[in-house]
C-alpha cells in the first residue's frame, strides 16, 4: 500500500475506534433485566433456552435449566434473582466448581 493510503486507513480506523469508545461511555448503565420480568417469565426464559446469560444486577450471570447443562466437574446451585413480582425468584441454576470440602471422597 502507498503511504497516503495507509495513513488514511489508520486515520479511519482510529476514528471508528474513538466513535465506538464514545458510544460505550455514553450508554446508560443497564439495570436488571429480571427486574422487568415476572418470576414466571424469568423461569420460562431459562427453561426454554437451557443456558442463558441474564443481567440480574451489576454484572451478567449465566443461568442454566438444570445440572445437565454444567460441565462434569461443576455442580448446579439453585440461584435466585429479583423480578418484578418476587424479590427472590428461583429462576434457574448456576454452575460452579465445588470447594475442596464439597468433594465426595
N, C-alpha and C positions, 0 to 999 in steps of 0.2 A: 504494500500500500504506500501511497505517497504520504509525505509528512503532513500535508494540509488535510488530507482525508483522515489520517489518524487523529490529528488534533480535533477535527470536527466530531469524530466518533467519540473520543474521550469527553469532549465538552457535552455532547448529547447524553452520554451515559451518566455523567456527573449531575446533570440537570434532572434526569429521571430519578436517580437515587435521592437527590435532595427533595424532590416532589413526594416521593414515597415516604421519606422520613417525616416531612411536614404533615402529611395526611395522617400518619400513625400517631403523631403527637397531638393533633387537633381532634382526634376521635374522643368522644366522651367515654369514660370508663364503663365497661359493660357490667350491668348488675347481674343478679342471679337470674338465670333462665328459669329455674324451677320455681322461683317466687311468682312467676306469671302463670304457672300451670296449676291445675288442681292435682291433688295427690294421685287420683286415678289416672290422669293424663300422663304424669311423670312415670308412674309404674308401667303403664301401657307402652310408652316410648321405649323404655329399657327392655321390656319383654319382647316387643316386636323387632327391635334392632339386634338384640342379643349382646352387643358390645357397642357402647356409645360414650362419647366424651361430652359432658354437660358442665356448664358453668353453674356451680351451686353457691358461689361466694367469691372470694378473692381470686382463686385460681380454678381452672377447669379440672374436673376429676373424671376418671374412667370408671364407668359402671357396667357391670355385666349382669346377665339374667340368671346366671347360676354358676356353680363350681366347674361345670364343663367348659366354660369359657376361659378359665385360668390355665396357666402353664402347669405342668406336672409337679413342679417344685413349690407352687404357690397354694395358698389356702384362700377360700372365699369368705369374706366377712361382711355380714349384713350392714348396709350403710343407710343412714337417714339424711334427708335434706329438707330444708324448709320449702313448703309450697304455699300456694295462695290460701288453702283451706286447712293446712296441717303443718305446724312448726317442726314436726319430726316425722316426716313421711318415709316409710321404708321402701325407697324406690328401687333398690337392687343391691348387688354385692360389689365389693371392691376386692381385687386380687392383691395379695401381698405375700412376701416371703415370711415364713414363720420365724419367730425368735428361737434361740437355742433351747430355751426351756420348754418350747411347744412341740419339739420333735418327739415322736412316739418311738423311743428306743426300744 
